[in-house]
Amino acid sequence: MGRGPTVEGRKNAEDAKRAKVFTKLIREITVATRAGVADPAVNPRLRAAVDKALAANMTRDTIDRAIKRGSGADGGADMQELRYEGYGPAGVALIIDCVTDNPLRTVADVRHALTRHGGNLGTSGSVAYQFQRRGEAVVATGNDAALEERVLEAALEAGAEDVVNAAGESCVVCAADDLETVQAALQAAGLTTERAEVVMHPNNPVAISAEAQETLLDLIEALEALDDVHEIYHNAALAQA
């Protein structure tokens, strides 16, 4: 008679998943530090990375070590940001942001994942024009109409472009350069942002077949499994399951 997964097995799987998340967060903190200064108070990108790490239950000691690594205080590896552009199944446009200390390894891994799922790498700029940079700050509202109204008022007063309510969250949309101002306004209004980040948003999402969607989701899963991959953006309008 077969046996289901043991408690220890489930714990090991969760630990492995958590370690992979931490690896990506540490790399983001390192690069954010190197791109600015080692003080989250005056480095918005670093502050966002630290907030994300704390939300994932990363310890302060681990965060501080990542900041030191980024500042060069411990002689850490030279991490760098890379952006790959390409196509997935059904010609879906893809932007794949990576943080790596070994570009040759990274491009080989990304190309392999794309090829296995009917995609291919493109040249720089080949799909970027189909996206726009924008800021997004998300507040958990739990479908509370009064709370959603508070978010809307604070967001509009701060110069945000739109607020989208879905799945118990209010997503405040703004120009990428206005994200820090909008986030500060939300916090001043007593609202807690679950996350705030600059994203690449597709200008015109395209519909794809159910079969292509399944292959695309498999591709995204394969890319997310790579330690060097930080963010993935696509222009497919995915149907809800």
N, C-alpha and C positions, 0 to 999 in steps of 0.2 A: 504494500500500500504506500503510495507516495506521501511525502511529507511537505507541508508548506514551508515558507521561509521562516527561519528561526528569529527570535528577538535579536540575537547577536548579528545575524545576517542583515536584518533590516537596519540595525544601528550602523553597521559598517557601510552600507549603501548610503545612508544619510550623511555619515561623516565624510565619505568621498565626495558627495554632492556639495557639501558645505565647504570642503577644502577647495574645490574648483571655483566656487563663487568668491571665496577669499582671495584666491590667486588673481582673479580678474580685478577685484577691488584694490588690492595692493598695487597692482600695476597702474591703475588709474591714479591712485594717490601719488605714486612716484612720478608719473609724467606730469600731473597737475602741479606738483611742487617744482619740477624742473622748468615748467613753462612760465612760472611766475615767481612767487616767493614762498618761503616755508611757513608762513603765518596764515592760517585759514581766515583770520579776521580781515585781511586785506587782499586775499586771493579767492575770489568767488568760486572759481572752478575747484580749488582745493577744498573749500568749505563744503561744496556740494558732494564731493567725493567722500569726505569724512562723514557727513551726515548719512550718506548711503551705507557706509561701512558700519556705523553705529546702529543703524536700523537692522543690519544683518547680524547684530550681536558680536561684532569684532571688538576685541579688547583695546583699550587706549594704548597699552604697551605696543601692540602690533601696529596700530595706526602710527604711533610716534616713530617706530622703526622704519616704516615705509616713507615717512616724511624725511627722516634723516638720510635714507637711501637716495631719495630724490634730490636732496640738497647737496649730495656728494660727501656728506660728513662721514660716511662709513665706507666710501670707495665702492659703492654698489655698481652693478652692471649698467651699461648705457642703454636704458630703455628708450625706444622711440615710437612715435605714432606713424602708422601707415594707413592709407585709405585705398581700397581696391574697388573698382567699379566693374560690373559685368552683367551677365544675363542668366536668368534661371529658366525653368520650363515655361513654355509658351511665350518666350521673349520678355518675361518679367524683368524689369530693371532692378538691379541690386547695388547697394552701397554697403561695403563691409569695412568697418573701422577696426583696426588692430593696434595692440600695444605689444611690442616685442623687443627682445635683445638679439634676435637672429632672423633678419628679413628673409634670407634664403629658405629657412625652414618654414616660415610663415606663408610665403607665396606658394610654396610647394603644397602645403597642407590645404590652403584655400582652393588652389586650382584642382587638386584631387577631389575635394568635396563637390565642387561645381561640376566637374566632368562626370562623376558618378551619378549625378542627378539631372543630367540633360542640360547643364549650363556651361558657360565659358567666361573667362576673364575678358574684359574689354580694356581699352586704353583710357588713360586719365582724361576725364571730361566727357567720356562717351555717354554716360547716363546722368551725370550730376545736374545737368540743365533741367531734368525732369523733377527735381526736388527743390525745396526752399528751406533755408534755416529758419527755425522759429523756436521761441521759448514756450515751455509748458510747465505749469505749476499745478500739482494735483492736491486737492483737499478732500479727505474722506467726509462725506456728508450723510451717508446712510439713507439717501432718499428723503431727507428731512427738508421739506419745502422752505421753512423759515431759514435754515442754515444755508441752503442753496441761494436764497435771496441775499443773505449777508455776503456770501462769496461774490455774487454778481455785483453788488454795490461797491465793495472794496476794489474789485478788479477793474471796473469801469472808471472809477475815480483815479486809479493808478495808470490809466492809459492802455489797458489791455484791449485786445481786438475782439475777443469772443470768450464765452464760457460754455463748455459742453458738459451736460449732465448725463451720466450713464453709469450703470452698475454700482450705484451707491457712491460715486465720486463726481466731483466737479473739477473739470480740467480747464484751467485758465490759459488761454492762448494769447501770446504777445510777440512782438518783435524780439528777435534773439538778444539784441543789445539792451532791451528793457526788462529782461528776466529778473535781474537782481532787484530792481526798483519795485517790480510787481510783487515779488516774494516778500520784500520788506513791508509793503503795504498790507499784504494779507496777514502777516504776523502782527503788525501794529493794530489790526482789527481783531486780534485775539484768535486768529485762525491758524491752525497747524498744517503746514504743507507736508504731505507724505513723501513727495519727491519733486524736484525742480531741476530741469535740464534743458539743454538746447538739443533739438532733434532735427533730422532731415525729413521733412514732410512732403509726400508726393503731391505734385501739382494737380495731376489728373489720374486718380486710381483707375486701373483697368480691370474689367471682369475677365475671369479665366474659368475654364471648365473644372468640374469637380475632380477629374483625374489629375489635371495640372495642379490644382490646389493641393491635393494629397502629396504629390511629388515635391512641391514647393515647401510644404511643411516638413517633409523628411529632410530636405536640403537645409532648411533653417536649423533643424535639430542637429544635423551633422556639423554645421558651422559653429553652433553654440557650444558643442562639445570640445572645440579647440580652445586651449588655454589662451592663445594669443588673440582670439576674436573678442572684441569689446562690445561693439554694437552692430546690428544688422538692420538695414532699412530696405523696403521694397515698395513697389507701386501697384501691387495687386489688391483689388478690392475683394477681400476674403468673405465668403458666405459664412454665416454663423451656423455651427453644427446644431 
